[in-house]
């Protein structure tokens, strides 16, 4: 932790299990940026404290009786000035829903002080960004949470070059490497269609702006997707059922635009 950090944050820790709540509160009080820690063991108390105002961030367990953490976060989205939300949970299968609700971070139990410090730092950086000290992310650029070794990385959709089906999951290929996410490729196909992604094969989804060409290989077709840096384009197979739409999007559509001028 940074010894020169200013204690500016007031946070709320929410967990229905007393030992877990005590541990979370203890670790949060050890963070240099946190001035005050409130606690709540149920949704009613948590929402009362949040409605009173003055809470900069809330650290939420997900599985709780009554309203769970995701439902509380959904209510907070309707606040005029909602606090930052960090989910603290033993379950690794709710991250997509959590980030859909605008979560800053998703921390897995058992808690580690250094991992919690990363979440606090993300809150601080978001506050600085909101104050105009850092650039905001591109408008409409969705982020995808990727969990690896207890660390959640946010991958911008704009950095994804192509997507590969991996069983019931999908592997996102970016300039910095590949990331496995617990989302079916069919879900990404429908969700990212308006962002320029096109299914070219049952196993592949490509970002059309990064397609550098298509070529025939034997009786089939491959699509060439921009590689990393000076690397040659990646060639992915195109299935027959997707060939017509790919050609329409890459060739026929642009040609019609030029001939109509």
C-alpha positions in Angstrom: 0.0 0.0 0.0 1.0 3.6 -0.5 2.1 5.3 2.7 1.3 8.7 1.2 -2.2 7.9 0.2 -4.9 10.2 1.6 -7.8 8.6 3.6 -10.7 10.0 1.6 -13.1 7.0 1.1 -16.1 6.1 3.2 -17.2 2.6 2.4 -19.8 0.1 3.4 -19.1 -3.7 3.8 -22.1 -6.0 3.4 -22.2 -9.7 4.3 -24.7 -11.8 6.2 -22.0 -14.0 7.8 -20.5 -12.3 10.8 -17.0 -13.8 10.6 -16.8 -12.9 6.9 -18.1 -9.4 7.6 -15.6 -8.8 10.4 -12.7 -10.0 8.2 -13.8 -7.8 5.3 -14.2 -4.7 7.5 -10.8 -5.4 9.1 -9.0 -5.6 5.8 -10.8 -2.5 4.5 -9.7 -0.5 7.5 -6.1 -1.5 6.7 -6.3 0.3 3.4 -4.6 3.7 3.3 -7.3 5.3 1.1 -10.2 4.4 3.4 -11.2 6.8 6.1 -14.3 5.1 7.5 -15.9 1.6 7.2 -19.6 1.0 7.9 -21.0 -2.5 8.1 -24.3 -4.2 7.4 -25.4 -7.8 7.7 -28.6 -7.6 5.7 -30.0 -5.7 2.7 -32.4 -3.6 4.8 -29.6 -2.1 6.9 -27.4 -1.7 3.9 -30.0 0.2 1.9 -30.8 2.5 4.8 -27.1 3.4 5.2 -26.8 3.9 1.4 -29.9 6.1 1.2 -28.5 8.3 4.0 -25.7 9.1 1.6 -22.0 9.7 2.2 -21.0 6.2 1.0 -18.3 6.3 -1.7 -18.2 2.5 -2.3 -19.9 -0.6 -1.2 -18.3 -4.1 -0.9 -21.1 -6.6 -1.4 -21.4 -10.3 -0.9 -23.7 -11.9 -3.5 -25.4 -14.8 -1.8 -27.5 -13.3 1.0 -31.0 -13.9 2.3 -33.7 -11.5 1.1 -32.3 -9.2 -1.5 -28.9 -10.6 -2.7 -25.9 -8.5 -3.7 -26.9 -8.3 -7.4 -30.3 -7.1 -6.5 -28.9 -4.4 -4.2 -26.6 -3.3 -7.0 -29.5 -3.1 -9.3 -31.3 -0.7 -6.9 -28.2 1.4 -6.5 -28.1 2.1 -10.3 -31.2 4.2 -9.8 -29.5 6.5 -7.3 -28.7 10.0 -8.6 -25.1 9.5 -7.5 -24.6 5.7 -6.9 -21.5 4.5 -5.0 -18.9 2.3 -6.6 -19.7 -1.4 -6.3 -17.2 -4.2 -5.6 -18.6 -7.7 -5.3 -16.9 -9.9 -2.7 -18.0 -13.5 -3.1 -16.9 -17.2 -3.0 -18.6 -17.9 -6.3 -16.8 -17.3 -9.6 -19.8 -17.8 -11.9 -21.6 -14.4 -11.4 -19.0 -12.1 -12.8 -20.7 -11.3 -16.0 -23.9 -10.3 -14.2 -21.9 -8.3 -11.8 -20.1 -6.3 -14.5 -23.4 -5.8 -16.4 -24.5 -3.9 -13.3 -21.5 -1.6 -13.5 -19.3 -3.2 -10.8 -15.8 -1.8 -10.4 -14.4 -5.1 -9.4 -15.2 -8.8 -8.5 -13.1 -10.2 -5.7 -13.1 -13.9 -4.8 -13.0 -15.3 -1.3 -10.9 -16.2 0.5 -9.9 -12.6 0.7 -6.3 -11.4 0.3 -5.2 -7.9 1.4 -3.3 -7.2 -1.8 -6.3 -8.3 -3.9 -8.6 -6.0 -2.0 -6.0 -3.2 -2.4 -6.4 -3.6 -6.2 -10.1 -3.1 -5.9 -9.7 0.0 -3.7 -7.2 1.4 -6.3 -9.8 0.9 -9.0 -12.3 2.9 -7.1 -9.8 5.7 -6.6 -8.9 5.7 -10.3 -12.6 5.8 -11.3 -13.2 8.8 -9.0 -10.2 10.5 -10.6 -11.6 9.8 -14.0 -15.0 11.2 -13.0 -13.2 14.3 -11.8 -11.7 14.8 -15.2 -8.2 13.8 -14.3 -8.2 10.7 -16.6 -9.7 10.0 -20.0 -13.0 8.1 -20.0 -13.3 4.8 -21.9 -14.8 5.0 -25.4 -18.5 5.5 -25.4 -20.4 2.3 -25.8 -17.3 0.1 -25.6 -18.4 -2.9 -23.5 -15.9 -4.5 -21.2 -15.8 -8.2 -20.5 -14.6 -9.5 -17.1 -11.9 -12.2 -17.2 -10.9 -14.0 -14.1 -7.4 -15.5 -13.9 -5.6 -16.5 -10.7 -8.0 -14.6 -8.5 -7.4 -11.4 -10.5 -10.2 -9.9 -12.6 -9.1 -8.2 -15.8 -11.5 -6.0 -17.8 -11.1 -6.6 -21.5 -12.6 -3.9 -23.8 -14.7 -5.3 -26.6 -12.8 -2.9 -29.0 -9.6 -4.9 -28.3 -11.0 -8.2 -29.4 -9.9 -9.3 -32.9 -11.7 -12.5 -33.1 -13.6 -15.0 -30.9 -13.1 -18.8 -30.8 -15.6 -21.3 -29.4 -14.1 -23.4 -26.6 -16.7 -25.9 -25.6 -19.5 -24.0 -23.8 -17.2 -21.0 -23.3 -15.5 -18.6 -25.7 -11.9 -17.5 -26.1 -11.3 -13.8 -26.8 -8.2 -13.1 -29.0 -6.7 -9.7 -28.5 -3.4 -8.0 -29.3 -2.2 -8.9 -25.8 -3.2 -12.5 -25.8 -6.3 -14.7 -25.4 -8.8 -14.9 -22.6 -11.3 -17.6 -21.8 -14.7 -16.3 -20.7 -17.8 -18.2 -19.4 -20.0 -16.9 -22.2 -21.2 -19.0 -25.2 -20.0 -17.7 -28.6 -23.7 -17.6 -29.7 -24.4 -15.0 -26.9 -21.5 -12.9 -28.1 -22.7 -13.2 -31.7 -26.1 -11.7 -31.0 -24.8 -9.2 -28.4 -22.0 -7.8 -30.5 -23.7 -7.9 -33.9 -24.3 -4.1 -33.9 -20.6 -3.5 -33.0 -19.4 -5.1 -36.2 -18.8 -8.7 -35.2 -19.9 -11.4 -37.6 -20.1 -15.2 -37.2 -18.1 -16.8 -40.1 -18.0 -20.4 -38.7 -19.6 -22.3 -35.9 -16.3 -21.9 -34.1 -15.4 -18.3 -35.0 -16.7 -14.8 -34.7 -14.6 -11.9 -36.3 -14.4 -8.2 -35.9 -15.2 -7.0 -39.4 -13.2 -3.7 -39.2 -10.1 -5.9 -38.6 -10.6 -8.1 -41.6 -7.9 -7.5 -44.2 -9.3 -9.9 -46.9 -10.8 -13.2 -47.9 -9.4 -15.8 -50.2 -10.3 -19.2 -51.6 -8.5 -22.3 -50.3 -9.4 -25.4 -52.2 -13.2 -25.6 -52.3 -13.6 -23.3 -49.3 -12.9 -19.8 -48.1 -10.8 -18.3 -45.4 -11.1 -14.8 -43.8 -7.9 -12.9 -43.0 -8.0 -11.0 -39.7 -5.3 -8.4 -38.8 -2.5 -9.9 -36.7 -0.7 -8.5 -33.7 1.9 -5.8 -34.6 3.9 -6.9 -37.7 2.6 -10.5 -37.5 0.8 -11.8 -40.6 -3.0 -11.9 -40.7 -4.7 -14.8 -38.9 -6.6 -17.0 -41.4 -9.9 -18.5 -40.1 -12.2 -20.9 -42.0 -15.5 -19.6 -43.3 -18.3 -22.2 -43.5 -20.6 -22.3 -46.5 -23.7 -21.1 -44.6 -21.8 -17.9 -43.6 -20.0 -17.3 -46.9 -22.8 -15.2 -48.5 -23.3 -12.9 -45.6 -19.6 -12.3 -45.2 -19.2 -11.4 -48.9 -22.3 -9.2 -48.6 -20.8 -7.3 -45.7 -17.3 -7.0 -47.0 -17.7 -6.8 -50.8 -21.2 -6.3 -52.1 -22.3 -3.7 -49.6 -19.2 -1.4 -50.1 -19.4 -1.9 -53.9 -23.1 -0.7 -53.9 -22.0 2.4 -51.9 -19.4 3.3 -54.5 -21.5 2.6 -57.6 -24.4 4.7 -56.2 -22.2 7.8 -55.9 
